[in-house]
Amino acid sequence: MLASALKRDIAFGRLRPDEKLKIEALRQRYGGSGHSMRETLRMLVAEGVVEATNQRGFRVTSATADDLKDILLMRIEVERLAFARSLEQGGVDWEAAVIAAGHMLARADAVVQETPDDTTALQWDEACRAFTAALLSACGSPRLIETADRFYNQSRRFRLALLREGRVDFPARAARQEALLDAIIQRKRDLALALQEEDIRADLT
């Protein structure tokens, strides 16, 4: 629960990039013991959303243009590998899971456009994550999925910033995702991979 609360506030910018994270201040704000807060921060360090400093403290990971460029590079490379393997190995059950996740994402897109508050933004963000996870789920490599999830989590605040700033092109997004689902069903590998990369780029820039 502590990790979810901190990640939420980092994603929404309530805890700002490079902000120092003092254990006692965080404990008063979020609850828990000093030990549990330190363990939470160490877990978030492993996920790449918090950094440990030389003085044995913690701070929110930076969010510069170079950080975004690097996260985008890693998401494209890692997710492409996992998705390509899913296309090769995934069966009808995988297709059904992807279609279901795509349906839930389309619904979340509609809701967040109609009611763009924090609650619907988090639900939309979770639907985005679930759709990406479904695409990669048949790759056959837990470590590859774990790596993809790590960089996906690091990209959350950039994606939510685009949403807050009204820079998500929802009509183009819907058309792209419909084309992606069609390419998956027809197993048009090159087209599916191209649409996946386009979707990742549009997700962050």
C-alpha positions in Angstrom: 0.0 0.0 0.0 2.9 2.4 0.8 4.5 1.6 -2.5 1.3 2.2 -4.5 0.7 5.5 -2.7 4.2 6.8 -3.4 4.2 5.6 -7.0 0.8 7.3 -7.6 2.1 10.6 -6.2 5.3 10.3 -8.2 3.3 9.6 -11.3 1.1 12.6 -10.7 4.0 14.9 -9.9 3.0 15.4 -6.3 6.4 14.1 -5.4 8.5 16.1 -7.9 11.5 14.8 -9.9 14.7 15.0 -7.9 12.8 15.8 -4.7 14.5 14.5 -1.6 12.5 11.8 0.2 13.0 12.1 3.9 11.8 9.1 5.9 10.1 10.9 8.8 8.3 13.3 6.5 7.1 10.5 4.3 6.0 8.5 7.4 3.9 11.4 8.6 2.4 11.8 5.2 1.7 8.2 4.3 1.8 6.3 7.6 3.8 3.2 8.4 7.0 2.8 10.4 10.4 4.1 9.5 11.5 0.5 8.7 8.6 -0.1 6.4 9.1 3.2 4.6 12.8 2.4 4.0 11.9 -1.0 2.6 9.3 0.6 0.4 11.8 3.1 -0.9 14.4 0.4 -1.6 11.7 -1.5 -3.6 11.0 1.7 -5.6 14.7 2.0 -6.2 14.7 -1.5 -7.7 11.8 -0.4 -10.0 13.7 2.7 -11.1 11.2 5.4 -9.8 13.3 6.4 -6.8 17.1 6.8 -6.6 19.4 6.1 -3.6 21.8 9.0 -3.0 25.5 8.8 -1.8 24.5 10.0 1.6 22.2 6.9 2.1 19.1 9.0 1.4 16.5 8.8 -1.4 15.1 11.1 -4.0 12.6 10.9 -6.8 14.2 9.9 -10.1 14.8 12.7 -12.5 12.4 13.3 -15.4 14.4 15.2 -18.0 14.1 15.1 -21.8 17.1 12.7 -21.8 15.4 10.5 -19.3 12.3 10.3 -21.4 14.4 9.6 -24.5 16.2 6.7 -22.8 13.0 5.2 -21.3 11.4 5.4 -24.7 14.3 3.6 -26.2 14.2 0.8 -23.6 10.4 0.4 -23.9 10.6 0.0 -27.7 13.5 -2.5 -27.6 12.3 -4.6 -24.7 8.6 -4.6 -25.6 9.3 -5.3 -29.3 11.3 -8.4 -28.3 8.6 -9.7 -26.0 5.7 -8.9 -28.4 7.5 -10.6 -31.3 7.8 -13.7 -29.2 4.2 -13.5 -28.2 3.1 -13.3 -31.8 5.1 -16.5 -32.5 4.0 -18.4 -29.5 0.6 -17.1 -28.5 -2.5 -19.1 -29.2 -6.2 -18.4 -29.3 -6.3 -17.9 -25.5 -3.6 -15.2 -25.8 -5.6 -13.5 -28.7 -8.7 -13.5 -26.5 -6.8 -12.0 -23.6 -5.4 -9.2 -25.8 -8.9 -8.5 -27.3 -10.4 -8.3 -23.8 -7.7 -6.0 -22.6 -8.2 -3.8 -25.7 -11.9 -3.6 -25.0 -11.3 -2.5 -21.4 -8.8 0.1 -22.7 -11.3 1.5 -25.1 -13.8 1.9 -22.3 -11.2 3.5 -20.1 -10.3 5.9 -22.9 -14.0 7.0 -23.2 -14.4 7.4 -19.5 -11.2 9.5 -19.0 -12.2 11.8 -21.8 -15.6 12.4 -20.3 -14.5 12.7 -16.6 -10.8 13.6 -16.5 -10.2 13.4 -12.7 -7.5 11.7 -10.7 -9.6 8.5 -10.2 -10.4 8.0 -13.8 -6.8 8.9 -14.8 -5.5 6.1 -12.5 -8.1 3.7 -13.9 -7.0 4.7 -17.5 -3.4 4.2 -16.5 -4.1 0.7 -15.2 -6.0 -0.1 -18.4 -3.0 1.0 -20.4 -0.7 -1.2 -18.3 -3.0 -4.2 -18.6 -3.2 -3.9 -22.4 0.6 -3.7 -22.7 1.0 -6.7 -20.3 -1.5 -8.7 -22.4 0.5 -8.1 -25.6 3.7 -9.4 -24.0 2.1 -12.2 -21.9 2.8 -15.1 -24.3 6.5 -14.3 -24.7 7.5 -17.2 -22.5 10.1 -15.3 -20.4 9.2 -14.1 -16.9 12.4 -12.1 -16.8 11.6 -10.3 -20.1 8.2 -9.4 -18.8 9.7 -8.2 -15.5 12.1 -6.0 -17.4 9.4 -4.6 -19.6 7.2 -3.8 -16.6 10.1 -2.0 -14.9 10.5 0.5 -17.8 6.8 0.8 -18.3 6.5 1.9 -14.7 9.2 4.5 -15.2 7.2 5.9 -18.1 4.0 6.5 -16.1 4.5 10.1 -15.1 5.3 11.1 -18.7 2.1 9.4 -20.0 0.0 10.9 -17.2 1.5 14.3 -18.0 0.4 14.1 -21.6 -3.1 13.2 -20.3 -3.2 16.1 -17.9 -2.0 18.5 -20.6 -4.7 17.3 -23.0 -2.1 16.1 -25.5 -3.5 12.5 -26.0 -4.9 12.1 -29.5 -7.7 9.7 -28.6 -9.2 9.3 -32.1 -5.8 8.4 -33.6 -5.1 6.2 -30.6 -8.4 4.3 -31.1 -7.7 3.8 -34.8 -4.1 2.6 -34.1 -5.2 0.1 -31.5 -8.0 -1.3 -33.7 -5.4 -1.8 -36.5 -3.1 -3.4 -34.0 -5.7 -5.9 -32.8 -6.6 -6.7 -36.4 -2.9 -7.3 -37.2 -2.6 -9.6 -34.2 -5.6 -11.7 -35.2 -4.3 -12.0 -38.8 -0.8 -12.6 -37.5 0.7 -9.9 -39.7 3.9 -9.8 -37.7 5.7 -6.8 -39.3 2.6 -4.6 -39.3 1.8 -5.5 -35.7 5.4 -4.7 -34.6 5.3 -1.4 -36.4 1.9 -0.4 -34.9 3.2 -1.4 -31.4 6.2 0.9 -31.8 4.0 3.7 -33.0 1.7 3.2 -30.1 4.6 3.4 -27.6 6.0 6.6 -29.1 2.5 8.2 -29.1 2.1 7.1 -25.5 5.1 9.2 -24.4 5.7 12.0 -26.9 
